[in-house]
Amino acid sequence: MKIGTAVAGTLALIGCASTQTVLDGPITETFHSTSSADEVAFCLANKNNTAPMPRDDGSRVILVKNTYGGVSLAFSVYPEGTGSRIDYRKKFGTIGGIWKQCVGLKPTK
């Protein structure tokens, strides 16, 4: 029993990614939106029950975490003219795609 618990705990730690590790990783995809950076950041945060974090460079970062607290997805939202640029980083799979509405994509059915 104790061995199974230790293995499960180890696997959970392997699956966890820190915020900085994900933000330092490669960008999976970049989106451009006609909505302002504030609107997009609010939408992403609202859909994922989290809060946007303001950064020194003017961007807002929204993190989607798994049940173990590891970062699954990270969105960096930058002002771009009257709209915004969204850099999307995917560390590992997560359920749902409701976030796609916030960047102007239709979720897959």
C-alpha positions as CSV (number, residue, x, y, z in Angstrom):
1,M,0.0,0.0,0.0
2,K,2.8,2.4,0.9
3,I,4.7,1.6,-2.3
4,G,1.6,2.4,-4.4
5,T,1.1,5.7,-2.6
6,A,4.8,6.6,-3.1
7,V,4.7,5.8,-6.8
8,A,1.5,7.8,-7.3
9,G,3.1,10.8,-5.5
10,T,6.2,10.5,-7.7
11,L,4.1,10.4,-10.9
12,A,2.1,13.4,-9.8
13,L,5.3,15.4,-9.2
14,I,6.7,14.4,-12.6
15,G,3.5,15.7,-14.3
16,C,3.7,19.1,-12.5
17,A,5.2,22.0,-14.3
18,S,6.1,25.3,-12.6
19,T,4.9,28.6,-14.0
20,Q,8.3,29.8,-15.0
21,T,9.2,26.5,-16.7
22,V,6.1,26.8,-18.9
23,L,6.6,30.5,-19.6
24,D,10.2,29.9,-20.6
25,G,9.1,27.1,-22.9
26,P,8.3,27.4,-26.6
27,I,5.1,29.1,-27.8
28,T,2.7,26.5,-29.1
29,E,0.6,29.0,-31.1
30,T,0.1,32.7,-31.4
31,F,-3.4,34.3,-31.9
32,H,-4.4,37.8,-32.8
33,S,-7.7,39.2,-31.6
34,T,-9.6,42.4,-32.3
35,S,-10.6,42.4,-28.6
36,S,-8.5,44.4,-26.2
37,A,-5.9,42.7,-24.1
38,D,-7.9,43.4,-21.0
39,E,-11.0,41.8,-22.6
40,V,-9.2,38.7,-23.7
41,A,-7.4,38.3,-20.3
42,F,-10.7,38.7,-18.4
43,C,-12.4,36.1,-20.7
44,L,-9.6,33.6,-20.3
45,A,-9.4,34.1,-16.5
46,N,-13.2,33.9,-16.2
47,K,-13.6,30.8,-18.2
48,N,-10.9,29.0,-16.2
49,N,-11.8,30.3,-12.8
50,T,-8.4,32.0,-12.2
51,A,-7.0,35.6,-12.2
52,P,-4.9,37.3,-14.8
53,M,-1.4,38.2,-13.5
54,P,-0.1,41.6,-14.7
55,R,3.6,41.5,-15.8
56,D,6.2,44.3,-16.1
57,D,6.1,44.1,-19.9
58,G,2.5,45.1,-20.0
59,S,1.2,41.6,-20.6
60,R,-1.3,39.6,-18.6
61,V,-0.6,36.0,-17.9
62,I,-3.4,33.5,-17.3
63,L,-2.5,30.0,-16.1
64,V,-4.6,26.9,-16.3
65,K,-3.5,24.3,-13.7
66,N,-4.3,20.6,-13.3
67,T,-5.6,19.1,-10.2
68,Y,-2.1,18.6,-8.8
69,G,-1.3,22.3,-9.2
70,G,0.9,21.9,-12.2
71,V,0.6,24.4,-15.0
72,S,-1.1,22.8,-18.1
73,L,-1.6,25.8,-20.2
74,A,-0.3,29.4,-20.1
75,F,-1.6,32.4,-22.0
76,S,0.4,35.6,-22.3
77,V,-1.9,38.4,-23.5
78,Y,-0.2,41.6,-25.0
79,P,-1.8,44.8,-26.2
80,E,-1.5,45.1,-30.0
81,G,-2.9,48.2,-31.5
82,T,-6.6,48.3,-30.6
83,G,-6.6,44.5,-30.2
84,S,-4.3,41.9,-28.7
85,R,-1.8,39.2,-29.3
86,I,-2.1,36.0,-27.3
87,D,0.9,33.6,-27.0
88,Y,-0.4,30.2,-26.0
89,R,1.9,27.6,-24.4
90,K,0.7,24.0,-23.8
91,K,2.8,22.0,-21.4
92,F,0.5,18.9,-21.4
93,G,-3.1,18.1,-22.2
94,T,-6.0,19.4,-20.2
95,I,-9.7,18.9,-20.7
96,G,-11.9,21.3,-22.4
97,G,-11.4,24.0,-25.0
98,I,-13.7,26.8,-23.7
99,W,-10.7,29.2,-23.8
100,K,-10.9,29.1,-27.7
101,Q,-13.9,31.4,-27.5
102,C,-11.7,34.1,-25.9
103,V,-9.2,34.2,-28.7
104,G,-11.7,34.1,-31.5
105,L,-11.7,30.4,-32.3
106,K,-14.7,28.1,-32.2
107,P,-14.3,25.2,-29.8
108,T,-14.3,21.7,-31.4
109,K,-17.5,19.7,-31.0
